[in-house]
Amino acid sequence: MKKQSIVNIAKKLFLGNLLAAAMFLSAQATPANTNNTFGPDKAEVKYTGIDKENQLSFKVKYSNPTGSSFSLSVLDGNGETIYKGYFSDKNFDKTVKLPKFEASKISFLIEDGRNNVKEQYTVNITTQVLEEVTVSRN
């Protein structure tokens, strides 16, 4: 029978959590509330993984050909603002990094002030723990 050390078990648990998080977050976020003024290629939110500092990374792109002012907000499951920034880039491309916390839902909200329209993407986060125990007789 094979004996497993605590370090090997901890590694398996960590890798299992990482794999589970990657599987559930790898799907591209879909618009939850889209106004017809925005085309399907106007905004995009993608999960890009967990970085070296153990933070969730998301790539946010927004096509803003007029260069009008818009805001990007990140909201938790209760609707409270985690991050808010104002931009006027014509081709907005930003990586947003968020600490891993016990939230099960995060929303990205892009609001264009000039056109009074908004687009919202919702990300559901599920974490699973896989525990493997082996008992052996000496």
C-alpha positions as CSV (number, residue, x, y, z in Angstrom):
1,M,0.0,0.0,0.0
2,K,1.1,3.5,-0.8
3,K,1.7,6.0,2.0
4,Q,1.0,9.7,1.3
5,S,2.5,12.5,3.1
6,I,0.6,15.6,4.2
7,V,2.5,17.7,1.6
8,N,1.3,15.4,-1.2
9,I,-2.3,15.6,0.0
10,A,-2.1,19.4,0.3
11,K,-0.7,19.6,-3.2
12,K,-3.5,17.5,-4.5
13,L,-6.1,19.6,-2.7
14,F,-4.6,22.8,-4.0
15,L,-4.4,21.5,-7.6
16,G,-8.0,20.2,-7.3
17,N,-9.3,23.6,-6.2
18,L,-7.3,25.3,-9.0
19,L,-8.7,22.9,-11.6
20,A,-12.2,23.2,-10.4
21,A,-12.1,27.0,-10.4
22,A,-10.6,27.1,-13.9
23,M,-13.3,24.8,-15.2
24,F,-16.2,26.8,-13.8
25,L,-14.8,30.2,-14.7
26,S,-13.3,29.3,-18.1
27,A,-16.6,29.8,-19.9
28,Q,-17.0,33.3,-21.4
29,A,-19.3,35.5,-19.5
30,T,-22.6,36.2,-21.3
31,P,-24.5,39.5,-21.2
32,A,-27.2,39.5,-18.5
33,N,-28.7,42.8,-19.4
34,T,-28.0,44.2,-22.9
35,N,-29.6,47.2,-24.5
36,N,-30.1,47.1,-28.3
37,T,-27.8,50.1,-28.8
38,F,-24.8,47.9,-28.1
39,G,-23.8,45.4,-30.8
40,P,-22.6,41.9,-29.9
41,D,-19.0,42.9,-30.4
42,K,-19.2,46.2,-28.4
43,A,-18.0,44.7,-25.0
44,E,-16.4,41.5,-24.0
45,V,-15.4,40.0,-20.6
46,K,-13.3,36.8,-20.4
47,Y,-11.8,34.9,-17.4
48,T,-8.1,34.5,-18.0
49,G,-7.1,32.5,-14.9
50,I,-5.4,32.9,-11.5
51,D,-2.2,34.9,-11.5
52,K,0.9,34.5,-9.3
53,E,-0.6,36.5,-6.5
54,N,-3.6,34.1,-6.4
55,Q,-5.9,36.7,-7.8
56,L,-8.7,36.1,-10.3
57,S,-7.9,37.8,-13.7
58,F,-10.5,39.0,-16.2
59,K,-9.9,40.6,-19.6
60,V,-12.4,43.4,-20.3
61,K,-12.6,44.9,-23.9
62,Y,-14.9,47.6,-25.0
63,S,-15.2,49.2,-28.5
64,N,-15.9,52.9,-28.1
65,P,-15.4,54.4,-31.6
66,T,-16.7,57.9,-30.6
67,G,-14.4,58.1,-27.6
68,S,-17.2,59.1,-25.3
69,S,-16.8,58.7,-21.5
70,F,-17.9,55.4,-20.0
71,S,-17.6,53.7,-16.6
72,L,-16.6,50.2,-15.7
73,S,-17.9,48.9,-12.4
74,V,-17.3,45.5,-10.7
75,L,-20.0,44.5,-8.3
76,D,-20.2,41.7,-5.8
77,G,-23.2,39.4,-5.4
78,N,-25.0,41.9,-3.2
79,G,-24.7,44.7,-5.8
80,E,-21.9,46.5,-3.8
81,T,-19.2,48.2,-5.8
82,I,-15.8,46.5,-5.6
83,Y,-14.2,48.7,-8.3
84,K,-15.3,51.6,-10.4
85,G,-13.3,53.5,-13.1
86,Y,-14.1,56.1,-15.7
87,F,-12.5,55.9,-19.2
88,S,-12.7,57.4,-22.7
89,D,-10.5,55.0,-24.7
90,K,-11.7,54.2,-28.2
91,N,-10.4,50.6,-27.9
92,F,-10.5,49.8,-24.2
93,D,-8.6,46.7,-23.2
94,K,-7.9,46.2,-19.5
95,T,-7.1,43.3,-17.2
96,V,-9.0,43.5,-14.0
97,K,-7.6,41.5,-11.0
98,L,-9.7,40.6,-8.0
99,P,-8.7,38.8,-4.8
100,K,-10.2,35.4,-4.4
101,F,-12.9,35.8,-1.8
102,E,-16.0,34.0,-0.7
103,A,-18.2,35.6,-3.4
104,S,-20.2,33.3,-5.6
105,K,-21.1,36.0,-8.2
106,I,-19.4,39.0,-9.7
107,S,-20.9,41.4,-12.2
108,F,-19.1,43.7,-14.7
109,L,-21.1,46.7,-15.6
110,I,-20.2,49.1,-18.5
111,E,-22.2,52.3,-18.7
112,D,-21.9,54.8,-21.6
113,G,-22.8,58.2,-20.2
114,R,-23.4,59.9,-23.6
115,N,-25.7,57.3,-25.0
116,N,-27.4,56.4,-21.7
117,V,-27.0,52.6,-22.3
118,K,-25.4,49.9,-20.2
119,E,-24.2,46.3,-20.7
120,Q,-23.7,43.9,-17.8
121,Y,-21.9,40.6,-17.6
122,T,-22.3,38.2,-14.7
123,V,-19.7,35.6,-13.6
124,N,-20.8,32.8,-11.3
125,I,-17.9,31.3,-9.2
126,T,-18.1,27.8,-7.9
127,T,-15.2,26.2,-5.8
128,Q,-15.0,22.6,-5.0
129,V,-12.7,20.8,-2.6
130,L,-11.5,17.3,-3.5
131,E,-10.2,15.4,-0.5
132,E,-8.4,12.0,-1.0
133,V,-7.4,10.0,2.0
134,T,-5.5,6.7,2.0
135,V,-5.1,4.5,5.1
136,S,-2.3,1.9,5.1
137,R,-1.2,-0.7,7.5
138,N,2.4,-0.8,8.6
